[in-house]
Amino acid sequence: MEIIHQQNGHKGMFYVGTADEPLAAMTYTMPAENKLIIDHTEVSDALRGKNVGYQLVKAAVDFARIQGIKILPLCPFAKSVFDKKSEFADVLL
């Protein structure tokens, strides 16, 4: 499954499907060039149980590592993934 990243200024998202009608999406804001705040994750019923939400969070973690930025997961789902995956701690704010 392809995770697509789109950023427009200080806002962006990782998604599956199309930007206009994503089947799954995780949105974020970047209040500073070294800080990414995950604010929402949503997965359609068609993709539930397929680990897509985790894949969206992992895509954000990979992006943060490449860019040298930290993540603040305000979204309850994303926070739960960070709580379970100690290997993501290096990008946690």
Residue frames as a rotation matrix with the C-alpha (Angstrom) as fourth column:
MET 1
0.582 0.813 0.000 0.00
0.813 -0.582 0.000 0.00
0.000 0.000 -1.000 0.00
GLU 2
-0.322 -0.727 0.606 1.44
0.725 -0.602 -0.335 3.35
0.609 0.331 0.721 -1.04
ILE 3
0.361 0.299 -0.884 1.58
0.800 -0.586 0.128 6.12
-0.480 -0.753 -0.450 1.56
ILE 4
0.086 -0.253 0.964 1.67
0.745 -0.625 -0.231 9.54
0.661 0.738 0.135 -0.12
HIS 5
-0.163 -0.219 -0.962 3.05
0.838 -0.545 -0.018 12.65
-0.520 -0.809 0.273 1.58
GLN 6
0.129 0.240 0.962 1.74
0.709 -0.701 0.079 16.10
0.694 0.672 -0.261 0.75
GLN 7
-0.168 -0.200 -0.965 2.89
0.857 -0.513 -0.043 19.32
-0.486 -0.835 0.258 2.39
ASN 8
0.172 0.271 0.947 1.62
0.675 -0.733 0.087 22.82
0.718 0.624 -0.309 1.77
GLY 9
0.160 -0.210 0.965 3.39
-0.473 -0.874 -0.112 25.44
0.866 -0.439 -0.239 3.84
HIS 10
-0.635 -0.408 0.656 3.10
-0.746 0.103 -0.658 24.57
0.201 -0.907 -0.370 7.53
LYS 11
0.197 0.759 0.621 0.43
-0.732 0.535 -0.422 21.90
-0.652 -0.372 0.661 7.04
GLY 12
-0.511 -0.365 -0.778 0.57
-0.811 0.505 0.296 18.47
0.285 0.782 -0.554 5.53
MET 13
0.470 0.635 0.612 -0.68
-0.755 0.649 -0.094 14.93
-0.457 -0.418 0.785 5.50
PHE 14
-0.867 -0.496 -0.038 0.28
-0.466 0.784 0.410 11.37
-0.173 0.374 -0.911 4.84
TYR 15
0.065 0.994 0.088 -2.50
-0.767 0.106 -0.633 9.51
-0.639 -0.027 0.769 3.08
VAL 16
-0.801 -0.091 0.592 -3.71
0.249 0.848 0.467 6.52
-0.545 0.521 -0.657 1.08
GLY 17
0.236 0.881 0.411 -5.94
0.845 0.023 -0.534 7.11
-0.480 0.473 -0.739 -1.93
THR 18
-0.043 -0.199 0.979 -6.28
0.721 -0.685 -0.108 10.61
0.692 0.701 0.173 -3.35
ALA 19
-0.923 -0.360 -0.133 -5.69
0.357 -0.676 -0.645 13.94
0.142 -0.643 0.752 -1.62
ASP 20
-0.604 0.758 0.245 -9.28
-0.626 -0.642 0.443 14.99
0.493 0.115 0.863 -2.33
GLU 21
0.579 0.808 0.112 -10.81
-0.743 0.466 0.480 11.71
0.336 -0.361 0.870 -1.09
PRO 22
-0.511 -0.858 -0.057 -8.29
-0.740 0.472 -0.479 9.82
0.438 -0.203 -0.876 1.02
LEU 23
0.343 0.544 -0.766 -9.15
-0.035 0.822 0.568 6.32
0.939 -0.168 0.301 2.24
ALA 24
0.589 -0.255 -0.767 -6.85
0.808 0.156 0.568 6.97
-0.025 -0.954 0.298 5.21
ALA 25
0.283 -0.498 0.820 -5.09
0.219 -0.799 -0.561 10.15
0.934 0.338 -0.117 6.29
MET 26
0.317 -0.275 -0.908 -2.94
0.928 -0.106 0.357 11.54
-0.194 -0.956 0.222 9.07
THR 27
0.612 -0.017 0.790 -2.70
0.354 -0.888 -0.294 15.33
0.707 0.460 -0.538 9.19
TYR 28
0.122 -0.640 -0.758 -0.08
0.972 -0.079 0.222 17.51
-0.202 -0.764 0.613 10.81
THR 29
0.962 -0.018 0.272 1.09
0.040 -0.978 -0.204 21.06
0.270 0.208 -0.940 11.32
MET 30
0.101 -0.976 -0.193 4.66
0.942 0.156 -0.297 22.32
0.320 -0.151 0.935 11.55
PRO 31
0.935 0.310 -0.170 4.80
0.353 -0.859 0.371 25.34
-0.031 -0.407 -0.913 13.89
ALA 32
0.407 -0.881 -0.242 8.60
-0.646 -0.464 0.605 25.38
-0.646 -0.090 -0.758 13.53
GLU 33
0.345 -0.283 -0.895 10.93
-0.865 0.273 -0.420 23.90
0.363 0.919 -0.150 10.95
ASN 34
-0.680 -0.657 -0.327 12.10
-0.456 0.727 -0.513 21.23
0.575 -0.200 -0.793 13.43
LYS 35
-0.812 0.469 0.347 8.72
-0.203 0.330 -0.922 20.32
-0.547 -0.819 -0.173 14.97
LEU 36
-0.673 0.638 -0.373 5.82
-0.297 0.229 0.927 18.32
0.677 0.735 0.035 13.52
ILE 37
-0.686 0.541 0.486 2.51
-0.530 0.086 -0.844 18.02
-0.499 -0.836 0.227 15.40
ILE 38
-0.857 0.480 -0.186 0.28
0.220 0.668 0.711 15.10
0.466 0.569 -0.678 14.40
ASP 39
-0.793 0.568 0.221 -3.27
-0.581 -0.598 -0.552 16.34
-0.182 -0.566 0.804 14.99
HIS 40
0.258 0.952 0.166 -5.58
-0.781 0.307 -0.544 13.78
-0.569 0.011 0.822 13.40
THR 41
-0.909 -0.402 -0.111 -5.63
-0.391 0.729 0.561 10.25
-0.144 0.554 -0.820 11.97
GLU 42
0.131 0.982 0.137 -8.59
-0.707 0.189 -0.681 8.71
-0.695 -0.008 0.719 10.18
VAL 43
-0.933 -0.360 -0.002 -8.95
-0.276 0.713 0.644 5.38
-0.231 0.601 -0.765 8.39
SER 44
-0.198 0.902 -0.383 -11.98
-0.933 -0.053 0.356 4.41
0.301 0.428 0.852 6.31
ASP 45
0.377 0.458 0.805 -13.98
-0.696 0.713 -0.080 1.34
-0.611 -0.531 0.588 7.26
ALA 46
0.932 0.000 -0.362 -12.73
-0.292 0.591 -0.752 -0.36
0.214 0.807 0.551 4.08
LEU 47
0.153 -0.972 -0.180 -9.15
-0.234 0.141 -0.962 -0.29
0.960 0.189 -0.206 5.41
ARG 48
0.346 0.009 0.938 -9.79
-0.932 -0.110 0.345 -0.95
0.106 -0.994 -0.030 9.11
GLY 49
0.756 -0.094 0.648 -7.80
-0.252 0.872 0.421 -3.84
-0.604 -0.481 0.635 10.54
LYS 50
0.852 -0.451 0.267 -5.14
0.463 0.408 -0.787 -3.62
0.246 0.794 0.556 7.81
ASN 51
0.234 -0.805 -0.545 -2.57
0.849 -0.103 0.518 -1.75
-0.473 -0.584 0.660 9.93
VAL 52
0.214 -0.113 0.970 -2.90
0.776 -0.584 -0.239 1.38
0.594 0.804 -0.038 7.78
GLY 53
0.950 0.164 0.267 -2.99
-0.025 -0.811 0.584 3.77
0.312 -0.562 -0.766 10.74
TYR 54
0.612 -0.791 0.011 0.33
0.257 0.212 0.943 2.40
-0.748 -0.574 0.333 11.97
GLN 55
0.057 -0.601 0.797 1.79
0.988 0.150 0.043 2.70
-0.145 0.785 0.602 8.46
LEU 56
0.622 0.219 0.752 0.80
0.398 -0.915 -0.063 6.39
0.675 0.338 -0.656 8.38
VAL 57
0.951 -0.299 0.085 2.55
-0.217 -0.443 0.870 7.02
-0.222 -0.845 -0.486 11.71
LYS 58
0.351 -0.866 0.355 5.62
0.575 0.499 0.648 5.10
-0.739 -0.023 0.674 10.53
ALA 59
0.269 -0.215 0.939 5.75
0.888 -0.322 -0.328 7.23
0.372 0.922 0.104 7.37
ALA 60
0.862 0.070 0.501 5.78
-0.082 -0.958 0.275 10.35
0.500 -0.278 -0.820 9.57
VAL 61
0.768 -0.628 0.127 8.55
-0.030 0.162 0.986 8.86
-0.640 -0.761 0.106 11.72
ASP 62
0.206 -0.694 0.690 10.62
0.913 0.391 0.121 8.05
-0.353 0.605 0.714 8.62
PHE 63
0.497 0.060 0.866 10.06
0.543 -0.800 -0.256 11.60
0.677 0.597 -0.430 7.33
ALA 64
0.969 -0.097 0.229 11.06
-0.235 -0.655 0.718 13.09
0.080 -0.750 -0.657 10.70
ARG 65
0.540 -0.816 0.206 14.27
0.386 0.457 0.802 11.04
-0.749 -0.353 0.561 10.80
ILE 66
0.128 -0.475 0.871 15.27
0.988 -0.015 -0.153 12.13
0.085 0.880 0.467 7.29
GLN 67
0.429 0.161 0.889 14.47
0.336 -0.942 0.009 15.80
0.839 0.294 -0.458 8.00
GLY 68
-0.629 -0.706 -0.326 15.96
0.532 -0.085 -0.843 15.83
0.567 -0.704 0.429 11.52
ILE 69
-0.397 0.579 0.712 12.73
-0.597 -0.752 0.279 16.95
0.697 -0.314 0.645 13.19
LYS 70
-0.991 0.124 0.050 10.77
0.025 0.538 -0.842 15.92
-0.131 -0.834 -0.537 16.29
ILE 71
-0.447 0.891 -0.080 7.14
0.075 0.127 0.989 14.81
0.891 0.436 -0.124 16.49
LEU 72
-0.873 0.374 0.313 4.49
-0.395 -0.166 -0.903 15.77
-0.286 -0.912 0.293 19.04
PRO 73
-0.772 0.608 -0.185 1.58
0.280 0.587 0.760 13.31
0.571 0.535 -0.623 18.66
LEU 74
-0.788 0.564 0.246 -1.54
-0.577 -0.540 -0.613 15.17
-0.213 -0.625 0.751 19.86
CYS 75
0.042 0.778 -0.627 -3.80
-0.799 0.403 0.447 12.76
0.600 0.482 0.638 17.99
PRO 76
0.324 0.137 0.936 -4.86
-0.847 0.483 0.222 10.00
-0.422 -0.865 0.273 20.43
PHE 77
0.994 0.033 0.105 -4.27
0.017 0.896 -0.444 7.25
-0.108 0.444 0.890 17.87
ALA 78
0.483 -0.874 0.050 -0.77
-0.076 -0.098 -0.992 8.47
0.872 0.475 -0.114 16.96
LYS 79
0.023 -0.452 0.892 0.07
-0.951 -0.286 -0.120 8.88
0.309 -0.845 -0.437 20.65
SER 80
0.690 0.283 0.666 -0.98
-0.536 0.818 0.208 5.29
-0.485 -0.501 0.717 21.31
VAL 81
0.895 -0.438 -0.080 1.36
0.213 0.580 -0.786 4.09
0.391 0.687 0.613 18.54
PHE 82
0.119 -0.891 0.439 4.26
-0.429 -0.444 -0.787 6.06
0.896 -0.095 -0.435 20.03
ASP 83
0.242 0.038 0.969 3.45
-0.967 0.084 0.239 4.64
-0.072 -0.996 0.057 23.48
LYS 84
0.869 0.186 0.459 3.66
-0.193 0.981 -0.033 1.08
-0.456 -0.060 0.888 22.10
LYS 85
0.785 -0.564 0.256 6.67
0.520 0.376 -0.767 1.49
0.336 0.735 0.589 19.80
SER 86
0.678 -0.581 -0.449 9.80
0.231 -0.411 0.882 2.37
-0.697 -0.702 -0.145 21.78
GLU 87
-0.179 -0.789 0.588 11.79
0.875 0.145 0.461 2.32
-0.449 0.597 0.664 18.52
PHE 88
0.257 0.334 0.907 10.07
0.738 -0.674 0.038 5.60
0.624 0.659 -0.420 17.59
ALA 89
0.655 0.057 -0.754 11.29
0.693 -0.442 0.569 7.39
-0.301 -0.895 -0.329 20.74
ASP 90
-0.380 -0.924 -0.046 14.18
0.814 -0.358 0.457 9.07
-0.438 0.137 0.888 18.91
VAL 91
-0.714 0.152 0.683 11.78
0.417 -0.692 0.589 11.42
0.562 0.706 0.431 17.08
LEU 92
0.283 0.881 -0.379 9.41
0.848 -0.046 0.527 12.02
0.447 -0.471 -0.760 19.98
LEU 93
-0.269 -0.303 0.914 9.23
-0.036 -0.945 -0.324 15.56
0.963 -0.119 0.243 21.30
